[in-house]
Amino acid sequence: MLTDDLKYAIRGLGRRKGFTAVAVLTLAIGIGANTAIYSVVDATLLRPLPFVEPDRLMTVSLTTPPNHGAMTTDDMDWSYPKFEMFRREQRQFTSLSVWQGQSSFSLTGINEAERVRGETVGGEYLRTLGVRPALGRDFTAEEDQTSETHLVAILGFDLWSRDFGRDPQAIGRSVALNARTYRIVGVAPRGFRGLSGSAQLFVPVHTQSTQALSQRWSHQWSVIARLKPGVTAAQARSMAAILGKRIDEAYPDPMPNGGAWGAKARTVDEARVDPAIRQSVLVLFGAVAFVLLIACVNIANLLLARASSRRKEIAVRLALGASAGRLVRQLLTESVVLALAGGVGGIGVAMLGVRVLGAVDPATGSSILGAGGGFTAVVTGDVRVSGATLGFALLLSLVTGVLFGLAPALQATRASVTEAMKGGGAATVGAGGVRALTGRNILIVAEFALALVLLVGAGLMLKSLDRLLAARTGIDAEHVQTFGVSLPSVKYRPRDIPRDSVTPGQQLFAQLTDRVAALPGVTAAGLSSCAPLSGGCNETILFYRDRETPKGAEAVVGVHFVSPGFFSALRVPLKGGRMFAAADGMKSPKVVVINEAMAKRFFPGENPIGKPIGVGVAGFDERDEIVGIVGDIKYDGLDQPTKPDVFISTTQMPATSLIMFVRGSAPSSVVVPAIRRELASLDKDLPMFDVLTMRDRIGGATTRPRYSAMLFGTFAAVALVLSAIGIYGVMSYAVTQRSREIGIRMALGADRSRVLGMIVGRGMSLAAIGAATGALIALAGGRVLTSMLYEVKPTDPVTFSLVAALLGVVALVASAIPARRATRVDPLSVMRAE
């Protein structure tokens, strides 16, 4: 019987090709969009991390006191001395390891010099994750504890494949990383790129200097740990809190009036995705769910209309003895077949959507999902239509088929056999017809309510994006090319050089800046340790030197190492005092430049020029003089407030990794090769990396809000079109059902304008009720979008008004077309038919 039902359903849908095509296309859009977003949810929130027993893995972080200003967080990295104390005293983990995902290395000696991303990790890193090398071996305990003179590395599978042609003899060979020789001892398994998701090689912690590892306030290490058998996550959290107090006692806060530090343990599922990304994904999933609901409403309307046209067929079946349950099953089979066809089309839509969602902007290297904290990078590069996603699409198709098919099926089987067999026009306005119209009206109200919620959300996000793009960055980004250069410390910042002497690195950067500035078309060139809008810049502690630091006024400020030409290259305005000069050398008195935000916050009502301060940077922690004030620059993102910043000249503070900003009229295709040649002439083993225009960097900073707004807007546009189709269908159906009534009205003297107003008014009233319902829902749920909006309130009256007006226009047009058709009804033809 099921086979017969399926054959009949397929034949019936094949005979009604127009109806089937519209229904399948509508469902394909709804199911495909939901499946594509579900693939993101699966990759970022649901799919287990690719490690052995990931539910036994936990992250451990430090928590800072609440009075640490910008540094207040419950997810602070560790300094190595604090980590070693925690490792010695903990009893809940079988193994734990530090790791640093921001490591980069200049790889030379194989092909051309290149910059590769890597991770600096503890000796138990791979064992903690349950990862075994595909070739060679893991780090040994001795290598994790030996000095920095014994250097080993594990290659990532991709790097081994690309640069060594998967040659097993690569084990034991040597490579040059940052001008130091490392011996290859292993190759990571295919697909493993570390917890950062982008590592191409791994080196042990103790390849770093003993001095760097002994700094108790250098917080730069994340910690991953594996629970012992039988130990619960709750026990580990309790233990971490206790040890956090001991660590605070051993390493008290150096800041005046500092508070208590602590430690916090979380499972990897709790820490794997940045909360902002999690919310963005879930909001988008909710949006596409609304689109699918609207699609279901439309299909239900189509099926109700179709059921009305099949009333005679169904009445004959009932008269011949078919049970109502048997007919419901037949009609539901047709609905499910229709939904499965839409599901097949939806998989194609989902595959296209996944390609868009997983795309990476070649200019910025940013995914649509954006960069985030936690382990987002491990999974966002693996957004795909997996088996779980296909299962979701199948389940969604079945549920959708039942959802939109049940009500029309039940409605169709309630028809009066006698009235349907008569086939007269009067039957069309009987109780069954009225109930059908009422049900369809309710669906239209729901459809417009859902559409308004989506349109309001899209409107708010688009308005927020417009405000975000209009935000002042503090720089002139036009015609600025940027790139990074990192110098090997062992070669360019040797330890035996006197503290106040110019380092080889300072000499090279000065020569490179002079040569680049002299290139044709270049008007200015400067260096900085951090790029605007990049986030993650250095922060330090500020102390007053001419007065006692008031209680509670301890300060955390951003600190940036810049060359004298940096402000000119980005056209940052001077607000007071002077810029850095060539005379500000290593043996000159220490001077700093501050931004306006710092001047207003720490020197309100007074001139800070000439004031002595102390900055928590070696050589600048005793006494520095403020010599200039510059305009504010956005470093943490367009939607973040400007923080107090201190600028230190690279002529007084050696740096080994800097970003160059080059302003000029020459296009990138001309200036970049010329800069490469100049850099190679100074040192052929120094690669350029992150070669981007400043406009590219700004675009990367807005990647996630731009694409979120685009996707939300797309879903809202689809919802609007579906709603328009829905109300057009209802009005067309109503005109057909009421053709006898309209004919009688016109025969009795009703003019065309009155008939037109009656039909249009009905459509507009349905839209108004739906819009009012949707407005209440949008107001109640607006807080969900609050964290995703910039300078826009979720109750923005302008957005609500414009959306309501747009829906009104759509409803008017969709109602007016069938209404005009109704005014052309010939009363004589209708009466003659009766």
C-alpha positions in Angstrom: 0.0 0.0 0.0 2.9 2.4 0.8 4.4 1.6 -2.7 1.0 2.4 -4.3 0.8 5.6 -2.3 4.2 6.7 -3.4 3.5 5.9 -7.1 0.2 7.8 -7.0 1.9 10.8 -5.3 4.7 10.9 -7.9 2.2 10.6 -10.8 0.0 13.3 -9.3 2.9 15.7 -8.7 4.2 15.0 -12.3 0.8 16.0 -13.7 0.9 19.4 -11.9 4.3 20.5 -13.0 3.8 24.2 -12.2 2.6 23.5 -8.7 5.4 21.0 -8.1 8.1 23.3 -9.4 7.0 26.2 -7.2 6.7 24.0 -4.1 10.0 22.2 -4.6 11.9 25.5 -5.3 10.4 27.1 -2.2 11.3 24.1 0.0 14.8 23.8 -1.5 15.5 27.4 -0.5 14.2 26.9 3.1 15.7 23.4 3.6 19.0 24.3 1.9 19.5 27.5 3.9 18.9 25.6 7.2 21.2 22.8 6.2 24.0 25.2 5.3 23.8 27.0 8.6 23.4 23.7 10.4 26.7 22.6 8.8 28.3 25.6 10.6 26.6 24.8 13.9 27.8 21.2 13.5 31.4 22.3 12.8 31.6 24.9 15.5 29.4 23.7 18.3 28.5 20.0 17.9 31.2 18.0 16.2 33.7 16.5 18.6 37.2 17.9 18.3 39.5 15.6 16.4 41.4 14.4 19.5 41.3 11.2 21.6 38.5 11.4 24.2 37.9 15.2 23.7 35.4 15.1 26.6 38.4 14.5 29.0 40.3 17.6 27.8 40.1 20.9 29.7 41.6 24.3 29.3 43.0 26.1 32.4 43.4 29.9 32.4 44.1 32.6 34.9 41.5 35.2 36.1 42.5 38.7 36.9 41.2 41.1 39.6 38.2 43.3 38.6 40.3 46.5 38.9 42.6 45.8 36.1 40.9 47.9 33.6 41.3 46.7 30.0 43.1 43.6 31.3 40.2 42.4 33.5 39.4 38.9 32.2 38.6 35.4 33.4 40.6 33.9 30.5 44.1 35.3 31.0 47.1 33.4 29.6 49.8 32.0 32.0 53.4 33.0 32.6 55.7 30.1 32.6 56.7 30.3 36.3 53.1 30.3 37.3 52.3 27.3 35.0 55.2 25.3 36.5 53.9 25.9 40.0 50.4 24.8 38.9 51.8 21.7 37.2 53.8 20.7 40.3 50.9 21.0 42.7 47.9 19.8 40.6 46.6 16.2 41.1 43.6 16.0 38.8 45.3 15.7 35.4 47.3 12.9 33.9 49.1 15.4 31.7 49.0 19.1 30.8 51.0 21.3 28.5 51.4 25.0 27.6 51.1 26.1 24.0 51.4 29.3 22.1 49.5 29.6 18.9 50.8 33.0 17.7 54.3 31.8 16.9 55.7 32.4 13.4 59.0 31.4 11.9 61.2 32.4 9.0 61.9 29.1 7.2 65.1 29.1 5.1 67.4 26.6 3.6 64.9 24.6 1.6 63.3 26.8 -1.0 62.9 30.6 -0.9 62.6 32.2 2.5 59.1 32.0 3.7 57.1 32.8 6.8 55.3 29.8 8.4 52.9 29.6 11.3 53.8 27.3 14.1 53.1 26.5 17.7 55.6 26.6 20.6 54.4 23.8 22.9 55.3 21.8 26.0 56.8 18.4 25.8 53.4 16.7 26.6 51.3 18.7 24.1 50.7 15.9 21.6 50.3 13.2 24.3 47.8 15.4 26.1 45.7 15.7 22.9 46.1 12.0 22.1 47.9 12.8 18.9 50.7 10.5 17.6 53.2 11.6 14.9 52.6 10.1 11.5 56.3 9.7 11.0 59.2 9.9 13.4 58.6 10.6 17.1 57.2 13.0 19.7 59.3 15.4 21.8 61.1 13.6 24.7 61.1 14.7 28.3 64.7 15.6 28.0 64.0 17.9 25.0 61.3 19.6 27.0 63.8 20.5 29.7 67.1 21.0 27.9 68.5 24.4 27.0 67.8 26.4 24.0 71.0 25.1 22.3 69.4 21.7 21.6 66.7 22.5 19.0 64.2 20.0 17.5 61.0 20.4 15.5 58.0 18.4 14.3 56.8 19.3 10.9 53.1 19.7 10.0 51.9 17.2 7.4 51.2 19.9 4.8 54.6 21.5 5.2 56.3 18.1 5.0 54.3 17.3 1.8 55.0 20.7 0.2 58.6 21.3 1.0 59.9 17.7 1.4 57.7 15.8 -1.1 56.7 13.5 1.7 60.2 12.1 1.8 60.6 9.8 4.9 64.3 10.8 4.9 63.3 14.2 6.1 63.5 12.8 9.7 66.9 13.8 11.0 67.4 16.6 8.5 68.0 20.1 9.7 66.1 23.3 8.8 66.8 26.9 9.6 64.0 28.6 11.6 64.7 32.3 12.6 68.3 31.8 11.7 68.7 28.9 14.1 69.2 25.2 13.1 66.5 22.8 14.2 66.6 19.0 13.7 63.4 17.4 12.4 62.3 14.5 14.7 58.8 13.9 13.5 55.8 14.7 11.2 52.3 15.4 12.6 49.4 13.4 11.2 47.4 14.6 8.2 44.9 17.3 9.1 46.4 18.1 12.5 47.2 21.8 12.7 47.3 22.2 16.5 44.8 23.9 18.7 45.3 27.2 16.8 44.1 25.4 13.6 46.9 26.9 11.4 50.2 25.5 12.7 52.6 24.2 10.1 55.2 23.1 12.6 55.8 22.6 16.3 58.8 23.4 18.5 59.3 22.8 22.2 58.9 25.5 24.8 62.6 25.4 25.9 63.8 26.5 22.5 63.0 29.9 24.0 65.5 31.7 26.1 65.8 31.0 29.8 65.2 34.7 30.5 61.9 34.7 28.6 60.7 31.6 30.5 61.6 33.1 33.8 59.5 36.2 33.5 56.6 35.8 36.0 54.4 38.6 34.5 54.9 37.6 30.8 51.5 36.1 30.3 51.6 34.4 26.9 50.9 30.7 27.4 47.6 28.8 27.0 47.2 25.5 28.9 45.5 22.3 27.8 45.1 19.4 30.2 43.7 15.8 30.3 41.6 14.6 33.2 42.7 11.5 35.1 40.4 8.5 34.9 37.6 8.9 37.4 38.1 12.6 37.9 35.2 14.8 37.0 35.3 18.2 35.4 33.7 19.7 38.6 36.6 18.3 40.7 39.1 19.8 38.3 37.4 23.2 38.5 37.4 23.1 42.3 41.1 22.2 42.3 42.0 25.0 39.8 40.3 27.5 42.1 42.2 26.4 45.1 45.6 26.4 43.3 44.7 29.8 41.8 44.7 31.2 45.3 48.1 29.7 46.1 49.6 31.1 42.9 48.2 34.5 43.8 50.0 34.2 47.2 53.2 33.2 45.6 53.0 35.9 42.9 51.1 38.9 44.4 49.8 41.5 42.0 52.6 44.2 41.5 50.1 46.9 40.8 49.3 49.3 43.6 46.1 48.3 45.3 46.1 45.1 43.2 43.5 42.4 43.8 43.5 38.7 43.9 44.3 36.5 40.9 42.9 33.1 40.4 42.7 30.1 38.1 39.8 28.6 36.1 39.3 25.2 34.4 36.8 24.6 31.6 36.1 21.7 29.2 37.1 22.3 25.6 33.5 22.3 24.6 33.0 25.3 26.8 36.1 27.1 25.5 36.2 26.0 21.9 34.3 28.9 20.4 34.3 32.6 21.0 31.0 33.7 22.6 30.5 36.3 19.9 30.8 33.7 17.1 28.6 31.3 19.0 25.8 33.9 19.2 26.2 34.9 15.6 25.9 31.3 14.4 22.8 30.7 16.6 21.1 33.9 15.5 21.7 33.0 11.9 20.3 29.5 12.5 17.2 31.1 14.1 16.8 33.4 11.1 16.9 30.5 8.5 14.5 28.5 10.7 12.1 31.5 10.3 12.6 31.3 6.5 11.8 27.6 6.6 8.6 28.2 8.6 7.5 30.8 6.1 8.2 28.3 3.3 6.1 25.7 5.1 3.3 28.3 5.5 3.4 29.0 1.7 3.3 25.3 0.8 0.5 24.7 3.3 -1.4 27.5 1.5 -0.8 25.9 -1.8 -1.9 22.5 -0.6 -5.1 24.1 0.9 -5.9 25.6 -2.4 -5.1 22.3 -4.2 -7.2 20.4 -1.7 -10.2 22.8 -2.5 -9.8 21.9 -6.2 -9.7 18.2 -5.3 -12.8 18.2 -3.1 -14.8 16.3 -5.6 -12.1 13.7 -6.0 -11.9 13.2 -2.3 -15.7 13.1 -1.9 -15.8 10.3 -4.5 -13.2 8.3 -2.6 -15.1 8.8 0.7 -18.4 7.8 -1.1 -16.7 4.6 -2.3 -15.7 3.6 1.2 -12.3 5.1 1.8 -11.7 6.0 5.4 -10.6 9.4 6.5 -7.4 8.0 7.9 -6.5 6.3 4.6 -7.0 9.5 2.7 -4.9 11.5 5.3 -2.1 9.0 4.8 -2.3 9.3 1.0 -2.2 13.1 1.2 0.6 13.1 3.7 2.6 10.8 1.4 2.2 13.4 -1.3 3.5 16.1 1.1 6.5 14.0 2.2 7.4 13.2 -1.4 7.2 16.9 -2.2 9.4 17.7 0.9 12.0 15.0 0.0 12.2 16.5 -3.5 12.7 19.9 -1.9 15.3 18.3 0.4 17.3 16.9 -2.5 17.3 20.4 -4.1 18.1 21.8 -0.7 21.3 19.7 -0.5 22.5 21.5 -3.6 21.6 24.8 -2.2 23.4 23.8 1.1 26.5 22.8 -0.8 26.6 26.2 -2.5 25.9 27.9 0.9 28.7 26.0 2.6 31.2 27.1 0.0 30.2 30.7 0.7 30.2 30.3 4.5 33.6 28.5 4.5 35.2 31.0 2.0 38.2 32.9 3.0 38.8 36.4 1.8 42.1 36.2 -0.2 42.9 39.8 0.6 42.5 39.5 4.4 42.7 35.8 5.1 39.5 36.1 7.2 36.7 33.6 7.1 33.1 34.8 6.9 32.8 33.5 10.4 35.7 35.7 11.5 38.6 35.1 13.8 37.7 34.2 17.3 39.1 33.0 20.5 39.1 29.4 21.9 39.5 26.7 19.3 37.3 28.2 16.6 40.1 27.9 14.0 40.2 24.2 14.5 36.7 23.8 13.1 35.8 26.8 10.9 38.1 25.6 8.2 36.1 22.3 8.1 32.6 23.5 7.4 31.2 20.9 5.0 28.1 18.9 4.1 29.0 15.9 6.3 27.0 12.7 7.0 25.5 14.5 10.0 24.5 17.4 7.8 22.8 15.0 5.3 21.0 13.3 8.1 19.8 16.6 9.3 18.6 17.5 5.8 16.7 14.2 5.6 15.1 14.6 9.0 14.2 18.2 8.3 12.6 17.2 5.0 10.4 14.5 6.7 9.4 16.9 9.5 8.7 19.6 7.0 6.5 17.3 4.9 4.4 16.3 7.9 4.3 19.9 9.2 2.9 21.6 6.1 0.9 18.6 4.9 -1.0 17.6 8.0 -3.4 20.6 8.3 -4.4 20.5 4.5 -4.9 16.7 4.7 -7.1 16.9 7.7 -9.0 19.9 6.2 -9.6 18.0 2.9 -11.1 14.9 4.5 -13.6 17.0 6.4 -15.4 18.0 3.2 -19.2 17.3 2.9 -19.6 14.5 0.5 -23.1 15.6 -0.6 -22.1 19.2 -1.3 -18.9 18.2 -3.1 -20.7 15.7 -5.3 -23.2 18.4 -6.3 -20.3 20.5 -7.6 -22.4 23.7 -7.5 -21.0 27.2 -6.9 -22.9 27.5 -3.7 -20.7 24.8 -2.2 -17.7 27.0 -2.6 -18.9 29.4 0.0 -20.2 26.8 2.4 -18.7 26.1 5.8 -15.8 24.1 4.4 -14.8 27.0 2.2 -15.1 29.5 5.0 -13.0 27.3 7.3 -10.4 27.0 4.6 -10.2 30.7 4.1 -9.9 31.3 7.8 -7.1 28.8 8.1 -5.3 30.4 5.2 -5.8 33.8 6.7 -4.2 32.6 10.0 -1.2 31.3 8.0 -0.8 34.6 6.2 -0.8 36.5 9.5 1.9 34.1 10.8 3.9 34.5 7.6 3.9 38.3 7.8 4.8 38.2 11.5 7.8 36.0 10.8 8.8 38.2 7.8 8.7 41.4 9.9 10.9 39.8 12.6 13.5 38.9 10.0 13.3 42.2 8.2 13.7 44.2 11.5 16.7 42.1 12.4 18.2 42.6 8.9 17.4 46.3 9.1 19.1 46.7 12.5 22.2 44.8 11.3 22.5 46.8 8.1 22.1 50.1 10.0 24.7 48.9 12.5 27.1 48.0 9.7 26.6 51.4 8.1 27.5 53.1 11.5 30.4 50.7 11.8 31.9 51.5 8.4 31.4 55.2 9.1 33.3 55.0 12.4 36.5 57.0 12.5 39.7 54.9 12.5 42.0 57.8 13.3 44.1 57.1 10.2 44.0 57.8 6.4 44.0 54.3 4.9 44.0 55.3 1.3 47.1 54.4 -0.8 48.8 52.6 2.1 50.5 49.3 1.6 51.5 47.2 4.6 53.6 44.1 5.2 55.4 42.4 8.1 59.1 41.7 8.7 60.4 39.6 11.5 64.1 39.5 12.4 65.7 36.5 14.0 66.7 37.6 17.5 69.8 35.5 17.5 71.2 37.5 14.6 69.7 40.9 15.0 69.4 41.3 18.7 72.3 39.5 20.3 72.4 39.3 24.0 76.0 40.5 24.4 75.3 43.9 23.0 75.2 46.8 25.6 71.8 47.9 26.6 72.1 51.4 25.3 73.8 50.5 22.0 72.1 50.4 18.6 71.2 46.8 17.6 71.7 45.3 14.2 67.9 45.0 14.0 67.5 48.7 14.5 70.1 49.4 11.8 68.4 47.1 9.3 64.9 48.6 9.9 66.3 52.1 9.5 68.0 51.1 6.3 64.9 49.4 5.0 62.7 52.4 5.8 65.1 54.8 4.1 65.3 52.7 1.0 61.5 52.2 0.8 60.9 55.9 1.3 63.2 56.7 -1.6 61.3 54.4 -4.1 59.5 56.2 -6.9 55.9 57.1 -5.9 56.4 56.6 -2.2 55.8 59.6 0.0 56.2 58.2 3.5 57.2 55.0 5.2 57.0 54.0 8.9 57.1 51.0 11.2 54.9 49.8 14.1 54.7 46.8 16.3 50.9 46.5 15.8 48.6 47.4 13.0 45.4 49.5 13.5 42.2 47.4 13.9 44.2 44.2 14.3 43.6 43.7 18.0 45.8 41.8 20.4 48.3 44.7 20.8 50.7 44.8 23.8 49.4 46.4 27.0 51.4 47.5 30.0 51.1 49.2 33.4 51.5 53.0 33.7 52.8 54.7 36.8 52.9 58.4 37.7 56.4 59.7 38.5 55.7 63.2 39.7 53.0 62.3 42.1 51.7 59.5 44.2 49.5 57.1 42.2 46.0 57.7 43.7 44.2 54.7 45.1 42.3 52.8 42.5 43.9 54.9 39.7 46.4 52.2 38.5 46.3 52.2 34.8 46.7 49.7 32.0 47.5 51.2 28.6 48.3 50.0 25.2 52.0 50.2 24.2 53.2 50.5 20.6 56.7 50.6 19.3 56.8 52.9 16.2 59.4 54.6 14.0 59.4 58.3 13.5 57.8 58.0 10.1 54.8 56.0 11.3 52.5 58.9 12.1 53.3 60.5 8.7 52.6 57.3 6.8 49.1 57.0 8.3 48.6 60.7 8.6 47.9 60.7 12.3 47.5 64.3 13.4 49.7 65.9 16.0 47.5 67.5 18.7 50.3 68.9 20.9 54.0 68.9 21.5 56.2 67.1 18.9 56.6 63.8 17.1 59.6 61.5 17.5 62.9 62.8 16.0 66.0 61.1 14.7 67.8 62.6 17.7 65.8 60.4 20.1 68.4 57.6 20.2 69.4 54.8 22.5 71.6 57.1 24.7 69.1 60.0 24.8 66.6 60.5 27.5 63.6 58.3 27.2 60.6 60.0 25.6 57.1 58.9 24.7 54.1 60.1 22.7 50.6 59.5 24.0 47.1 59.6 22.3 44.3 62.0 23.2 42.4 59.3 25.0 45.3 58.9 27.5 45.7 62.7 27.9 42.0 63.0 28.7 41.9 60.1 31.1 45.1 60.5 33.1 45.7 64.3 32.8 42.3 65.9 32.8 42.4 69.6 32.9 46.2 69.9 32.5 48.8 69.8 29.8 50.6 66.4 29.8 53.6 67.7 27.7 56.7 67.4 29.8 55.1 65.2 32.4 57.2 62.2 33.7 55.7 58.8 33.7 56.8 55.2 34.0 55.8 52.6 31.4 56.1 48.9 32.3 58.6 48.2 29.5 62.3 47.4 30.1 64.2 50.7 29.9 61.0 52.7 30.1 59.9 51.7 33.6 61.9 54.3 35.5 61.3 57.8 34.0 60.0 58.8 30.6 58.9 62.3 29.4 55.8 62.9 27.4 56.8 65.0 24.4 53.7 64.8 22.1 50.0 64.0 21.8 48.6 62.5 18.7 45.1 61.7 17.5 43.3 58.5 18.6 43.8 55.3 16.5 41.4 52.4 16.6 43.4 49.2 17.4 40.8 46.8 18.9 38.1 47.1 16.2 35.8 49.7 14.8 33.1 48.8 17.3 35.4 49.1 20.3 36.2 52.3 22.3 39.6 53.8 21.8 41.9 53.0 24.7 44.7 55.1 26.2 47.9 54.4 24.2 51.6 55.1 24.7 54.0 55.2 21.7 57.7 54.4 22.1 60.2 55.1 19.3 62.0 52.1 17.8 65.1 54.3 17.8 65.0 54.0 21.6 63.5 50.5 22.0 64.8 47.6 19.8 62.1 45.4 18.2 62.5 42.3 16.0 59.1 42.0 14.5 57.5 45.1 12.9 54.9 46.1 10.3 55.8 48.6 7.7 53.3 51.1 6.4 54.1 52.6 3.0 52.1 55.6 1.6 52.4 56.4 -2.1 50.7 56.7 -5.5 52.3 53.6 -7.0 49.9 50.5 -7.1 50.6 47.4 -5.0 51.7 45.5 -8.1 54.6 47.9 -8.6 55.6 48.9 -5.1 55.5 45.4 -3.5 58.0 43.8 -5.9 60.3 46.8 -5.4 60.1 46.5 -1.6 60.9 42.7 -1.9 64.0 43.6 -3.9 65.2 46.1 -1.3 64.6 43.7 1.5 66.4 40.9 -0.3 69.4 43.2 -0.9 69.7 43.7 2.9 69.0 40.1 3.8 67.9 37.4 1.4 66.7 35.2 4.2 64.0 37.7 5.4 60.5 37.0 4.0 57.8 39.6 3.8 54.5 38.4 5.2 50.9 39.6 5.6 51.2 41.8 2.5 48.0 43.8 2.6 46.8 47.2 1.8 45.5 49.2 4.8 42.0 49.0 3.2 42.3 45.2 3.2 43.0 45.3 6.9 40.0 47.5 7.6 37.9 45.1 5.4 39.2 42.2 7.5 38.1 43.9 10.7 34.5 44.1 9.4 34.4 40.7 7.8 32.0 39.0 10.3 29.5 41.9 10.7 29.5 42.5 6.9 28.7 38.9 6.1 26.3 38.5 9.0 24.4 41.5 7.7 24.5 40.1 4.2 23.2 36.7 5.2 20.5 38.1 7.5 19.5 40.5 4.7 19.3 37.7 2.2 17.1 35.6 4.5 14.9 38.5 5.1 14.6 39.3 1.4 13.6 35.6 0.7 11.1 35.9 3.6 9.6 39.1 2.0 9.2 37.5 -1.4 7.6 34.4 0.1 5.3 36.5 2.1 4.3 38.5 -1.0 3.6 35.2 -2.8 1.6 34.0 0.1 -0.7 36.9 0.4 -1.1 37.0 -3.4 -2.1 33.4 -3.3 -4.6 33.9 -0.6 -6.2 36.9 -2.3 -6.3 35.1 -5.7 -7.9 32.0 -4.0 -10.4 34.3 -2.2 -11.3 36.0 -5.5 -11.9 32.6 -7.1 -14.0 31.3 -4.2 -16.0 34.5 -4.0 -16.5 35.1 -7.8 -20.3 34.3 -7.5 -20.6 36.7 -4.5 -18.7 39.5 -6.4 -20.8 38.9 -9.5 -24.0 39.3 -7.5 -22.7 42.5 -5.8 -21.8 44.0 -9.1 -25.1 43.0 -10.6 -26.9 44.8 -7.7 -25.0 48.0 -8.4 -21.7 47.8 -6.5 -19.0 49.8 -8.4 -15.6 48.5 -9.2 -13.8 50.8 -6.7 -15.9 49.3 -3.8 -15.1 45.8 -4.9 -11.4 46.8 -5.2 -11.4 48.3 -1.8 -13.0 45.2 -0.2 -10.4 42.8 -1.6 -7.4 45.1 -0.9 -8.7 46.0 2.5 -8.9 42.3 3.4 -5.3 41.8 2.3 -4.1 44.9 4.1 -5.8 43.9 7.3 -4.2 40.5 7.3 -0.8 42.2 6.7 -1.4 44.7 9.5 -2.3 42.0 12.0 0.8 40.0 11.0 3.0 43.1 11.2 1.7 44.0 14.7 2.2 40.5 15.9 5.7 40.4 14.4 6.5 43.8 16.0 5.7 42.4 19.4 7.9 39.4 18.8 10.8 41.5 17.5 10.6 43.9 20.5 10.6 40.9 23.0 13.5 39.2 21.3 15.5 42.2 20.3 18.0 41.8 23.2 19.4 38.7 21.4 20.9 41.1 18.8 22.2 43.7 21.3 25.8 42.5 21.3 25.8 42.3 17.5 24.8 45.9 17.0 27.0 49.0 17.0 25.4 52.4 18.0 21.9 51.0 17.2 19.3 50.0 19.7 17.3 46.8 19.1 14.1 48.9 19.5 15.2 51.5 16.9 11.9 53.2 15.8 13.1 54.2 12.4 13.9 50.6 11.4 10.6 49.3 12.7 8.7 52.1 10.8 10.5 51.5 7.5 10.0 47.7 7.7 6.3 48.2 8.5 6.0 50.5 5.5 7.8 48.1 3.3 5.5 45.2 4.3 2.5 47.5 3.7 3.6 48.3 0.2 4.3 44.6 -0.5 0.9 43.6 0.9 -0.8 46.4 -1.2 0.8 45.3 -4.4 0.1 41.6 -3.7 -3.5 42.3 -2.9 -4.1 44.8 -5.7 -3.3 42.4 -8.5 -6.1 39.8 -7.7 -8.4 42.7 -6.7 -8.2 44.2 -10.1 -9.0 40.8 -11.6 -12.0 40.7 -9.3 -13.4 44.0 -10.7 -13.3 42.5 -14.2 -15.8 39.8 -13.3 -18.7 39.7 -15.7 -21.9 39.6 -13.6 -24.0 38.1 -16.4 -21.4 35.2 -17.0 -21.5 34.4 -13.3 -25.3 34.4 -13.0 -25.6 32.4 -16.2 -23.2 29.8 -14.8 -25.3 29.5 -11.7 
